[in-house]
Amino acid sequence: MASSLKNLSEYKDSALNVKGAKIGILISEWNDEITNAMAQGAIDIMIEKGIKEDDLYVKYVPGTYELAYAAQQMSQYKPVNAVICVGCVIQGETRHFDFISQASANAIADVALNNDIPVIFGVLTTDTLEQAQDRAGGKHGNKGIEAGITALKMISMERDMQDEFDDEDWSDFYIEE
């Protein structure tokens, strides 16, 4: 298994165009030992990369299933450039795990596409608590760091594309009638 060989939170460092960015962080209270560690990883890396603590909006929701609705609300009512959804679903004895994992993943993606804002899927779906701990600051790194970096890279990409669009001479692309 590839994950047994490395820290999964390694990333390529690059210049980020994120000055003044505001980021929402939504944290599931369910499995809070895991989600709080992941959220702290996201917060720490974003502050390290230049985001001001006052520009981070942190809210808690009861569980992973509620992340999408909260992301929808945050994207509509807070001036954020991205939203990070932090959750953890651990396999139990029933199929509840499957329903929550799939529904949450799909709903979070829908929020991103329908609101024109990066909504980052920082949700662990593991078979055991130990696997979750390994990915929330343990031997496989911290998926929260990855979620934070992903949010910053998506904000930067959007800004860079907008700058490129604004700088281009688009007159050659218009068809005169």
C-alpha positions as CSV (number, residue, x, y, z in Angstrom):
1,M,0.0,0.0,0.0
2,A,1.5,3.3,-1.1
3,S,0.4,5.2,2.0
4,S,2.5,3.0,4.3
5,L,5.6,4.3,2.6
6,K,5.4,8.0,3.0
7,N,4.0,11.1,4.7
8,L,1.0,12.0,2.6
9,S,1.1,15.6,3.6
10,E,4.1,16.5,1.5
11,Y,3.4,19.1,-1.1
12,K,5.1,21.2,-3.8
13,D,5.8,24.6,-2.4
14,S,5.1,27.4,-4.8
15,A,4.5,31.2,-4.8
16,L,0.9,31.8,-3.8
17,N,-1.2,34.8,-4.7
18,V,-3.3,34.8,-1.5
19,K,-2.7,38.2,0.1
20,G,-5.9,39.4,1.9
21,A,-7.7,36.1,1.2
22,K,-10.5,35.1,3.6
23,I,-11.1,31.4,4.2
24,G,-13.9,29.6,6.0
25,I,-13.2,26.5,7.9
26,L,-16.1,24.2,8.8
27,I,-15.3,21.5,11.4
28,S,-17.4,18.4,12.2
29,E,-17.8,17.8,15.9
30,W,-18.2,14.1,15.3
31,N,-14.8,12.4,15.8
32,D,-13.5,15.7,17.2
33,E,-10.1,14.3,18.3
34,I,-9.4,13.9,14.6
35,T,-11.2,16.9,13.1
36,N,-9.7,19.3,15.6
37,A,-6.2,18.1,14.8
38,M,-6.9,18.4,11.1
39,A,-8.4,21.8,11.4
40,Q,-5.4,23.0,13.5
41,G,-3.1,21.7,10.7
42,A,-5.0,23.7,8.1
43,I,-5.0,26.8,10.3
44,D,-1.3,26.6,11.1
45,I,-0.2,26.1,7.5
46,M,-2.4,29.0,6.2
47,I,-1.0,31.4,8.8
48,E,2.5,30.2,7.9
49,K,1.7,31.0,4.3
50,G,0.6,34.6,5.1
51,I,-3.2,34.3,5.9
52,K,-4.1,36.5,8.8
53,E,-5.8,34.8,11.7
54,D,-8.6,37.4,11.6
55,D,-9.3,36.3,8.0
56,L,-10.1,32.7,9.0
57,Y,-13.8,32.1,9.8
58,V,-14.1,28.9,11.9
59,K,-17.5,27.3,12.6
60,Y,-18.5,23.9,14.0
61,V,-21.2,21.6,12.7
62,P,-22.6,18.5,14.3
63,G,-21.3,16.0,11.7
64,T,-19.8,15.4,8.3
65,Y,-23.2,15.3,6.6
66,E,-23.9,18.9,7.7
67,L,-20.7,20.3,6.2
68,A,-22.2,20.8,2.7
69,Y,-25.1,22.9,4.0
70,A,-22.8,25.0,6.2
71,A,-20.5,25.5,3.2
72,Q,-23.5,26.7,1.2
73,Q,-24.4,29.2,3.9
74,M,-20.9,30.4,4.4
75,S,-20.3,30.9,0.7
76,Q,-23.5,33.0,0.5
77,Y,-23.2,35.0,3.7
78,K,-19.5,35.4,4.4
79,P,-17.0,37.2,2.1
80,V,-14.8,34.1,1.8
81,N,-12.5,33.1,-1.1
82,A,-12.7,29.4,-0.2
83,V,-14.3,27.1,2.3
84,I,-12.5,24.1,3.9
85,C,-14.8,21.2,5.1
86,V,-13.1,19.1,7.8
87,G,-14.7,15.8,8.8
88,C,-14.0,12.2,9.7
89,V,-16.2,9.2,9.0
90,I,-15.0,5.9,10.4
91,Q,-16.4,2.6,9.3
92,G,-18.8,1.0,11.8
93,E,-20.9,-2.1,11.8
94,T,-23.6,-0.8,9.5
95,R,-23.8,0.8,6.0
96,H,-24.3,4.2,7.5
97,F,-20.6,4.9,6.7
98,D,-21.2,4.4,3.0
99,F,-24.3,6.7,2.9
100,I,-22.7,9.5,4.8
101,S,-19.4,9.3,3.0
102,Q,-20.9,9.3,-0.5
103,A,-23.6,11.9,0.2
104,S,-21.1,14.3,1.8
105,A,-18.6,14.0,-1.0
106,N,-21.3,14.7,-3.6
107,A,-22.9,17.5,-1.7
108,I,-19.6,19.3,-1.0
109,A,-18.7,19.1,-4.7
110,D,-22.1,20.5,-5.6
111,V,-21.6,23.5,-3.3
112,A,-18.3,24.3,-5.0
113,L,-19.8,24.0,-8.5
114,N,-23.0,25.9,-7.8
115,N,-21.4,28.8,-5.8
116,D,-18.3,29.5,-7.9
117,I,-16.0,29.1,-4.9
118,P,-13.4,26.5,-4.0
119,V,-14.9,24.2,-1.4
120,I,-12.2,21.8,-0.2
121,F,-13.0,18.2,0.7
122,G,-11.0,17.7,3.9
123,V,-12.9,14.6,5.0
124,L,-11.3,11.4,6.1
125,T,-13.1,8.2,5.4
126,T,-11.3,5.4,7.1
127,D,-11.8,1.9,8.3
128,T,-10.4,2.4,11.8
129,L,-9.7,5.1,14.3
130,E,-6.0,4.3,14.0
131,Q,-6.1,5.1,10.3
132,A,-7.7,8.4,11.0
133,Q,-5.2,9.2,13.7
134,D,-2.3,8.4,11.3
135,R,-3.7,11.0,8.9
136,A,-4.5,13.7,11.5
137,G,-1.0,14.4,12.6
138,G,0.3,10.8,12.8
139,K,2.7,8.8,10.7
140,H,1.0,9.7,7.4
141,G,1.0,13.5,8.1
142,N,-2.0,15.7,8.5
143,K,-4.8,15.9,5.9
144,G,-5.7,19.2,7.4
145,I,-2.4,20.6,6.1
146,E,-3.3,19.3,2.6
147,A,-6.7,20.9,2.8
148,G,-5.2,24.2,3.8
149,I,-2.6,24.1,1.0
150,T,-5.3,23.1,-1.5
151,A,-7.5,26.1,-0.5
152,L,-4.5,28.4,-0.9
153,K,-3.6,27.0,-4.3
154,M,-7.1,27.2,-5.6
155,I,-7.5,30.8,-4.5
156,S,-4.1,31.6,-6.1
157,M,-5.1,29.8,-9.3
158,E,-8.3,31.7,-9.6
159,R,-6.6,35.1,-9.0
160,D,-3.8,34.2,-11.5
161,M,-6.4,33.3,-14.1
162,Q,-8.3,36.5,-13.5
163,D,-5.1,38.6,-13.8
164,E,-4.2,36.8,-17.0
165,F,-7.7,37.4,-18.4
166,D,-7.6,41.1,-17.4
167,D,-4.1,41.5,-19.0
168,E,-4.9,39.9,-22.4
169,D,-5.9,41.7,-25.5
170,W,-9.1,39.9,-26.4
171,S,-9.9,42.0,-29.5
172,D,-8.7,39.3,-31.8
173,F,-11.3,36.9,-30.4
174,Y,-14.4,38.9,-31.1
175,I,-16.2,38.3,-34.4
176,E,-17.5,41.4,-36.1
177,E,-20.8,41.1,-37.8
